[in-house]
């Protein structure tokens, strides 16, 4: 089939590579978000998908909005049979959805209808799920509501961050998306409507969602830190400034610390929660590089009874 691939971040690149390498399909063009400012100089930078497409000699389309008439006119000229999508990052209007004969087929990183929305991997970890996966489905105007072509499952490991899990799903899902394109082409694959049960939503994680509540149980703190790593980054407050939390460890045998209270030791630093303590393994103070929690504790000289999250950011 002739394909136009839509995607933007690094996590979409494995799927683009799989389609280019498939030998069965022609990736005639790529649709991606416009160049965005990045780095200290805020220089405009092309998306990872755009860079990969340009390396492969594939036409790159960067509409400000998918409803732009110039973009849709070019898409009609290309006349794709299908438009596979991975993390494109913009809503597609019906006028664009109707252009390819086989529609737009999205690779979504959850077992639909669970975790419909922008942050399925993060929300799955934060909810304490033990298993997640990926689904390919035909895009409709509703939010991730379209009929499903195929699924795969992936276990969530106790130490997985959202970055770890998303990387595994990106590579496994690339194969699923390529197989879905094959099945659509040869007519062996039919989309099945999603179940009306088991629906959950995965809205984008806000900065406030990523703030650790030390009154909650230790498992909750661990899940927020893992779910928000690498982005948007879990955090707390120490002496009126933000302290980014990169990783924590559960310490089930220590229950003597009140929520948020810090307890430095020779090679460790612990903090109380609503249940048992957690160890601060890696942190990042405001304006500094990541460092081991124990090194940070030695540097700030924690006073007896001092706590995290005790005051708002100044």
GULO-667056 format. One record per residue (C-alpha): residue number from 1; y, x, z. Coordinates in pm, whole numbers, plus 50000, padded with zeros to 5 digits. Each point is the difference from the previous one (the first is absolute). Last residue first. Layout:
BEGIN
NODE_NUM_Y_X_Z
...
// end
This chain:
BEGIN
NODE_314_53061_50864_54662
NODE_313_49643_49889_49950
NODE_312_49903_49744_50260
NODE_311_49870_50102_50338
NODE_310_49671_50040_50188
NODE_309_49782_50041_49693
NODE_308_49839_50315_50133
NODE_307_50002_50087_50368
NODE_306_50116_50243_50261
NODE_305_49813_49962_50331
NODE_304_50020_50371_50086
NODE_303_50240_50177_49760
NODE_302_49887_50111_49655
NODE_301_50107_50348_49905
NODE_300_50115_49936_49639
NODE_299_49834_50313_49857
NODE_298_49681_49976_50200
NODE_297_49950_49639_49894
NODE_296_50056_50085_49631
NODE_295_49741_50277_50016
NODE_294_49750_49762_50165
NODE_293_50060_49737_49731
NODE_292_49930_50243_49720
NODE_291_50287_50029_49755
NODE_290_50147_49823_49698
NODE_289_50332_50148_49881
NODE_288_50336_49919_50156
NODE_287_50295_49765_49942
NODE_286_49871_49735_50241
NODE_285_49692_50119_50181
NODE_284_49670_49996_49808
NODE_283_49678_49942_50190
NODE_282_49639_50114_49983
NODE_281_49721_49955_50257
NODE_280_50169_49771_50252
NODE_279_49707_49909_50224
NODE_278_49940_49634_50078
NODE_277_49963_49844_50342
NODE_276_49801_49694_50105
NODE_275_50099_49632_49991
NODE_274_50361_49882_49959
NODE_273_50091_50351_49895
NODE_272_50060_50331_50178
NODE_271_50095_50322_49825
NODE_270_49815_50331_50002
NODE_269_50107_50353_49913
NODE_268_49752_50277_49940
NODE_267_49947_50376_50030
NODE_266_50127_50072_50352
NODE_265_50054_49636_50097
NODE_264_50291_49763_49936
NODE_263_49987_49647_50139
NODE_262_50237_49755_49831
NODE_261_50055_49642_50117
NODE_260_50015_49748_49716
NODE_259_49787_49735_50171
NODE_258_49902_50110_50351
NODE_257_49762_50294_50025
NODE_256_49688_50003_50220
NODE_255_49754_49864_49741
NODE_254_49849_50323_49870
NODE_253_49633_49983_49901
NODE_252_50058_49834_49661
NODE_251_50222_50271_49857
NODE_250_50068_49885_49643
NODE_249_50160_50260_49772
NODE_248_50338_49978_49830
NODE_247_50129_50098_49658
NODE_246_50333_50022_49815
NODE_245_50231_49839_50255
NODE_244_50366_50035_49904
NODE_243_50238_50039_50293
NODE_242_50323_49808_49968
NODE_241_50287_50089_50228
NODE_240_50130_49844_50321
NODE_239_49823_50238_50235
NODE_238_49668_49928_49831
NODE_237_49955_49696_49777
NODE_236_49689_49904_49803
NODE_235_49877_50038_49646
NODE_234_49734_49922_49744
NODE_233_50075_50120_49646
NODE_232_50105_49781_49705
NODE_231_49785_50138_49856
NODE_230_49754_50287_50056
NODE_229_49864_49864_50229
NODE_228_50096_49644_50099
NODE_227_49643_49874_50035
NODE_226_49888_50302_50198
NODE_225_50287_49979_50249
NODE_224_49979_49621_50026
NODE_223_49622_50015_50047
NODE_222_50020_50262_50276
NODE_221_50268_49805_50188
NODE_220_49790_49683_49972
NODE_219_49691_50177_50128
NODE_218_50199_50123_50299
NODE_217_50075_49643_50110
NODE_216_50354_49863_49966
NODE_215_50267_50087_50255
NODE_214_50067_50322_49809
NODE_213_50133_49804_49703
NODE_212_50006_50243_49708
NODE_211_50277_49946_49744
NODE_210_49851_49970_49649
NODE_209_50068_49625_49974
NODE_208_50368_50082_50064
NODE_207_50007_50229_49697
NODE_206_49858_49718_49789
NODE_205_49648_49984_49861
NODE_204_49991_49801_49675
NODE_203_49823_49668_50036
NODE_202_49620_49985_50013
NODE_201_49890_49635_50010
NODE_200_49664_49857_50097
NODE_199_49774_49749_49824
NODE_198_49647_49973_50138
NODE_197_49932_49659_49846
NODE_196_50122_49851_49670
NODE_195_49768_50238_49819
NODE_194_50137_50173_49693
NODE_193_49922_49861_49656
NODE_192_49742_50201_49801
NODE_191_50101_50212_49698
NODE_190_49738_50043_49731
NODE_189_49844_50326_49892
NODE_188_49745_50047_49721
NODE_187_50244_49937_49715
NODE_186_49984_50350_49851
NODE_185_50370_50070_50048
NODE_184_50031_49829_50338
NODE_183_49702_50194_50131
NODE_182_50135_50333_49881
NODE_181_50345_49930_50151
NODE_180_49831_49912_50328
NODE_179_49797_50322_49988
NODE_178_50325_50198_49962
NODE_177_50154_49812_50293
NODE_176_49695_50060_50220
NODE_175_49995_50369_49913
NODE_174_50363_50037_50097
NODE_173_49928_49803_50316
NODE_172_49778_50277_50135
NODE_171_50275_50256_49940
NODE_170_50284_49789_50139
NODE_169_49783_49867_50283
NODE_168_49931_50349_50129
NODE_167_50370_50093_49986
NODE_166_50100_49673_50164
NODE_165_49768_50066_50291
NODE_164_50138_50344_50076
NODE_163_50363_49891_49958
NODE_162_49948_49691_50217
NODE_161_49874_50235_50268
NODE_160_49628_50017_50065
NODE_159_49887_50134_50339
NODE_158_49747_49729_50087
NODE_157_49878_49974_49640
NODE_156_50066_49687_49795
NODE_155_49700_49922_49780
NODE_154_50057_49931_49632
NODE_153_49886_49701_49796
NODE_152_50023_49934_49627
NODE_151_50111_49687_49817
NODE_150_49997_49847_49652
NODE_149_50161_49744_49770
NODE_148_50199_49791_50249
NODE_147_50202_49689_49918
NODE_146_50372_50015_50076
NODE_145_50168_49952_50340
NODE_144_50158_50343_50049
NODE_143_50339_49836_50073
NODE_142_50029_49704_49761
NODE_141_50125_50036_49641
NODE_140_49651_50095_49884
NODE_139_49848_50347_49965
NODE_138_49636_50023_49896
NODE_137_49797_50175_50269
NODE_136_49846_50336_50083
NODE_135_49908_50047_50362
NODE_134_49991_50294_50240
NODE_133_49838_50065_50334
NODE_132_50022_49944_50375
NODE_131_49756_50049_50285
NODE_130_50046_50067_50372
NODE_129_50318_49798_50036
NODE_128_50216_50089_50302
NODE_127_50301_49789_49904
NODE_126_50218_50310_49964
NODE_125_49746_50151_49761
NODE_124_49992_49688_49781
NODE_123_50379_49965_50012
NODE_122_50052_50353_49871
NODE_121_49746_49957_49720
NODE_120_50125_49658_49890
NODE_119_50372_50090_49993
NODE_118_50173_49810_49716
NODE_117_49826_49665_50012
NODE_116_49669_49819_50030
NODE_115_49801_50140_50288
NODE_114_49673_49810_49981
NODE_113_49954_49772_49697
NODE_112_49906_50252_49872
NODE_111_49812_50305_50122
NODE_110_50291_50242_50016
NODE_109_50166_50271_49794
NODE_108_50110_49803_49695
NODE_107_49920_50107_49644
NODE_106_50193_49749_49788
NODE_105_49907_49852_49664
NODE_104_50284_49878_49777
NODE_103_49907_49746_49733
NODE_102_49708_50007_49759
NODE_101_50210_49923_49690
NODE_100_50296_50204_50124
NODE_99_50340_49822_49983
NODE_98_49959_49711_50246
NODE_97_50059_50205_50315
NODE_96_50335_50117_49865
NODE_95_50143_49648_49954
NODE_94_49828_49899_50325
NODE_93_50217_50244_50193
NODE_92_49852_50321_50147
NODE_91_50113_50101_50347
NODE_90_50071_50370_50042
NODE_89_49825_50289_50177
NODE_88_49748_50126_49745
NODE_87_49735_50066_50263
NODE_86_49709_50005_49752
NODE_85_50009_49776_49691
NODE_84_49777_49958_49694
NODE_83_50178_49835_49705
NODE_82_49762_49844_49746
NODE_81_49969_49953_49624
NODE_80_50328_50179_49945
NODE_79_50237_49885_49724
NODE_78_50216_50316_49973
NODE_77_50272_49790_49836
NODE_76_49964_49730_50267
NODE_75_50048_50266_50269
NODE_74_50309_50126_49820
NODE_73_50148_49647_49999
NODE_72_49913_49961_50367
NODE_71_50188_50318_50086
NODE_70_50305_49905_49797
NODE_69_49997_49652_50154
NODE_68_50017_50124_50357
NODE_67_49759_49789_50211
NODE_66_49813_50309_50114
NODE_65_50316_50121_50178
NODE_64_50173_50338_49975
NODE_63_49754_50074_49721
NODE_62_49841_50346_49990
NODE_61_49767_50016_49699
NODE_60_49805_50322_49942
NODE_59_49828_50082_49670
NODE_58_49688_50213_50049
NODE_57_49992_50371_49916
NODE_56_49752_50083_50278
NODE_55_50253_50208_50194
NODE_54_50250_49715_49953
NODE_53_49751_49756_50147
NODE_52_49943_50223_50305
NODE_51_50373_50034_50064
NODE_50_50058_49628_49963
NODE_49_49716_49925_50243
NODE_48_50142_50246_50255
NODE_47_50338_49823_49974
NODE_46_50290_50179_49832
NODE_45_50258_50170_50221
NODE_44_50374_49941_50025
NODE_43_50157_50267_50221
NODE_42_50083_49895_50355
NODE_41_50097_50362_50079
NODE_40_49800_49993_50320
NODE_39_49692_49864_49827
NODE_38_49958_49689_49790
NODE_37_50208_49758_49793
NODE_36_49794_49755_49789
NODE_35_49896_49996_49636
NODE_34_49930_49645_49884
NODE_33_49676_49828_50107
NODE_32_49700_50033_49772
NODE_31_49850_49853_49685
NODE_30_49760_50221_49805
NODE_29_49922_49987_49630
NODE_28_49718_49989_49744
NODE_27_49717_50075_50239
NODE_26_49721_49964_49744
NODE_25_49666_49892_50143
NODE_24_49636_50097_49967
NODE_23_50021_50377_50048
NODE_22_50034_49953_50376
NODE_21_50210_50310_50056
NODE_20_50338_49830_49958
NODE_19_49880_49707_50211
NODE_18_49875_50227_50278
NODE_17_50323_50204_49996
NODE_16_50210_49685_50035
NODE_15_49782_49892_50292
NODE_14_50032_50340_50168
NODE_13_50383_49987_49954
NODE_12_50061_49673_50184
NODE_11_49996_50157_50350
NODE_10_50269_50244_49887
NODE_9_50253_49718_49972
NODE_8_50113_49783_49704
NODE_7_49756_49782_49811
NODE_6_49966_49787_49688
NODE_5_49751_50092_49726
NODE_4_50038_49857_49649
NODE_3_49656_49969_49847
NODE_2_49853_49967_49652
NODE_1_49639_49903_50040
// end
